[in-house]
Amino acid sequence: MNRFITAIMAATLIATASLSLAANRPAPLSTPELKKNIAANGKPTLVFFQNPFGGPCKAQKAVLDKLTEKRNGGFNIASVNATNQDDQKAFYDYGVRSLPSLVLVDGSGNISKVFPPGIQSFETLSAQLDGLK
Protein backbone atom coordinates (compact mmCIF):
# COMPACT_ATOMS: atom_id res chain seq x y z
CA MET A 1 0.00 0.00 0.00
CA ASN A 2 2.82 2.43 0.85
CA ARG A 3 4.47 1.80 -2.54
CA PHE A 4 1.20 2.61 -4.26
CA ILE A 5 0.82 5.90 -2.39
CA THR A 6 4.46 6.77 -3.07
CA ALA A 7 4.01 6.04 -6.78
CA ILE A 8 0.91 8.25 -6.94
CA MET A 9 2.70 11.08 -5.15
CA ALA A 10 5.70 10.81 -7.46
CA ALA A 11 3.49 10.83 -10.56
CA THR A 12 1.66 13.89 -9.25
CA LEU A 13 4.92 15.74 -8.59
CA ILE A 14 6.25 14.89 -12.04
CA ALA A 15 3.02 16.00 -13.70
CA THR A 16 2.96 19.24 -11.72
CA ALA A 17 6.60 19.95 -12.52
CA SER A 18 6.07 19.36 -16.23
CA LEU A 19 3.05 21.66 -16.25
CA SER A 20 4.98 24.47 -14.59
CA LEU A 21 7.87 24.07 -17.02
CA ALA A 22 5.50 24.64 -19.92
CA ALA A 23 4.74 28.25 -18.96
CA ASN A 24 6.57 31.17 -20.59
CA ARG A 25 7.56 29.41 -23.77
CA PRO A 26 6.12 29.77 -27.27
CA ALA A 27 2.86 27.91 -27.76
CA PRO A 28 3.12 25.07 -30.32
CA LEU A 29 1.10 25.73 -33.47
CA SER A 30 0.40 22.09 -34.31
CA THR A 31 -2.97 22.49 -36.04
CA PRO A 32 -4.58 24.96 -38.46
CA GLU A 33 -6.93 26.02 -35.62
CA LEU A 34 -3.98 26.88 -33.38
CA LYS A 35 -2.16 28.71 -36.17
CA LYS A 36 -5.29 30.75 -36.91
CA ASN A 37 -6.21 31.69 -33.33
CA ILE A 38 -3.11 31.88 -31.14
CA ALA A 39 -2.22 35.54 -30.64
CA ALA A 40 -4.53 36.62 -33.49
CA ASN A 41 -5.02 40.39 -33.25
CA GLY A 42 -2.69 40.42 -30.23
CA LYS A 43 -5.40 38.84 -28.05
CA PRO A 44 -4.84 36.05 -25.52
CA THR A 45 -6.06 32.59 -26.50
CA LEU A 46 -7.58 29.80 -24.45
CA VAL A 47 -6.60 26.49 -26.02
CA PHE A 48 -9.41 24.05 -25.24
CA PHE A 49 -8.49 20.36 -25.41
CA GLN A 50 -11.72 18.43 -25.54
CA ASN A 51 -13.81 15.48 -26.58
CA PRO A 52 -17.00 17.22 -27.75
CA PHE A 53 -19.09 14.18 -26.79
CA GLY A 54 -17.88 13.98 -23.16
CA GLY A 55 -19.95 15.37 -20.31
CA PRO A 56 -17.13 17.28 -18.58
CA CYS A 57 -16.05 18.79 -21.92
CA LYS A 58 -19.61 19.90 -22.64
CA ALA A 59 -19.75 21.53 -19.20
CA GLN A 60 -16.44 23.32 -19.84
CA LYS A 61 -17.70 24.49 -23.23
CA ALA A 62 -20.73 26.05 -21.53
CA VAL A 63 -18.39 27.98 -19.23
CA LEU A 64 -16.32 29.12 -22.22
CA ASP A 65 -19.47 30.20 -24.09
CA LYS A 66 -20.53 32.32 -21.09
CA LEU A 67 -17.02 33.79 -20.83
CA THR A 68 -17.03 34.68 -24.53
CA GLU A 69 -20.41 36.38 -24.18
CA LYS A 70 -19.46 38.37 -21.07
CA ARG A 71 -16.02 39.46 -22.31
CA ASN A 72 -17.18 40.60 -25.76
CA GLY A 73 -14.46 38.96 -27.84
CA GLY A 74 -11.54 40.06 -25.69
CA PHE A 75 -9.81 36.73 -26.24
CA ASN A 76 -9.64 33.87 -28.74
CA ILE A 77 -10.57 30.22 -28.28
CA ALA A 78 -8.74 27.49 -30.16
CA SER A 79 -10.38 24.08 -29.89
CA VAL A 80 -8.33 20.90 -30.11
CA ASN A 81 -10.56 17.89 -30.60
CA ALA A 82 -9.65 14.41 -29.35
CA THR A 83 -11.83 12.82 -32.04
CA ASN A 84 -10.04 14.64 -34.89
CA GLN A 85 -7.02 12.72 -36.18
CA ASP A 86 -5.42 15.95 -37.41
CA ASP A 87 -5.40 17.35 -33.85
CA GLN A 88 -3.50 14.45 -32.26
CA LYS A 89 -0.06 16.09 -32.55
CA ALA A 90 -1.26 19.05 -30.48
CA PHE A 91 -2.10 16.74 -27.56
CA TYR A 92 1.48 15.46 -27.66
CA ASP A 93 3.03 18.91 -28.12
CA TYR A 94 1.17 20.33 -25.11
CA GLY A 95 1.49 17.20 -22.97
CA VAL A 96 -2.27 16.88 -22.52
CA ARG A 97 -3.37 13.50 -21.19
CA SER A 98 -6.72 14.31 -19.53
CA LEU A 99 -9.85 16.10 -20.70
CA PRO A 100 -11.02 18.75 -20.54
CA SER A 101 -7.77 20.71 -20.40
CA LEU A 102 -7.10 24.39 -20.96
CA VAL A 103 -3.94 26.33 -21.73
CA LEU A 104 -3.83 30.13 -21.67
CA VAL A 105 -1.59 31.74 -24.28
CA ASP A 106 -0.83 35.46 -24.03
CA GLY A 107 -1.22 37.94 -26.87
CA SER A 108 2.41 37.40 -27.89
CA GLY A 109 1.92 33.66 -28.41
CA ASN A 110 3.65 32.46 -25.21
CA ILE A 111 2.11 29.98 -22.81
CA SER A 112 0.99 31.91 -19.76
CA LYS A 113 -0.85 29.25 -17.73
CA VAL A 114 -1.48 25.53 -17.95
CA PHE A 115 -4.60 24.77 -15.98
CA PRO A 116 -4.95 21.45 -14.16
CA PRO A 117 -7.18 18.99 -16.04
CA GLY A 118 -10.87 19.28 -15.29
CA ILE A 119 -13.56 21.91 -15.47
CA GLN A 120 -12.34 25.45 -14.78
CA SER A 121 -14.85 27.96 -13.43
CA PHE A 122 -15.91 31.21 -15.07
CA GLU A 123 -14.31 33.12 -12.18
CA THR A 124 -10.98 31.30 -12.46
CA LEU A 125 -10.72 31.85 -16.20
CA SER A 126 -11.84 35.45 -15.98
CA ALA A 127 -9.26 36.21 -13.29
CA GLN A 128 -6.49 34.66 -15.38
CA LEU A 129 -7.50 36.68 -18.43
CA ASP A 130 -7.57 39.84 -16.31
CA GLY A 131 -4.07 39.02 -15.07
CA LEU A 132 -2.69 39.27 -18.61
CA LYS A 133 -3.54 42.97 -18.93
Residue pairs with C-beta under 8 A, 6 or more apart in sequence:
18 95
19 95
19 114
19 116
20 114
22 94
22 95
22 103
22 111
22 114
23 111
23 112
23 113
23 114
24 110
24 111
24 112
25 110
25 111
26 109
26 110
26 111
27 34
27 38
27 39
27 45
27 47
27 103
27 105
27 109
27 110
27 111
28 34
28 90
28 93
28 94
29 35
29 38
30 87
30 89
30 90
30 93
31 78
31 80
31 86
31 87
31 89
31 90
32 86
33 78
33 79
33 80
33 87
34 47
34 78
34 80
34 90
36 78
37 45
37 76
37 77
37 78
38 45
38 47
38 76
38 78
38 105
38 109
39 45
39 105
39 106
39 107
39 108
39 109
40 76
41 76
42 107
42 108
43 74
43 75
43 76
43 107
44 75
44 76
44 104
44 105
44 106
44 107
44 112
44 129
44 132
45 75
45 76
45 77
45 78
45 104
45 105
46 64
46 75
46 76
46 77
46 78
46 102
46 103
46 104
46 105
46 125
47 78
47 80
47 90
47 94
47 102
47 103
47 104
47 105
48 60
48 61
48 64
48 77
48 78
48 79
48 80
48 100
48 101
48 102
49 80
49 82
49 90
49 91
49 94
49 96
49 99
49 100
49 101
49 102
49 103
50 57
50 60
50 61
50 79
50 80
50 81
50 82
50 99
50 100
51 57
51 81
51 82
51 83
51 99
52 58
52 61
52 81
52 83
53 83
54 99
54 100
56 99
56 100
56 118
56 119
57 99
57 100
59 119
60 100
60 102
60 119
60 120
63 119
63 120
63 121
63 122
63 125
64 77
64 125
66 122
67 122
67 125
67 126
67 129
68 75
68 77
70 122
70 126
71 126
71 129
74 129
75 129
80 87
80 90
80 91
80 94
80 96
81 87
82 91
82 99
90 96
91 97
94 101
94 103
94 114
96 103
96 117
97 117
98 117
98 118
99 117
100 117
100 118
100 119
101 115
101 117
102 115
102 120
102 125
103 111
103 113
103 114
103 115
104 111
104 112
104 113
104 114
104 115
104 128
104 129
104 132
105 111
105 112
106 112
106 132
107 132
112 128
112 132
113 128
115 124
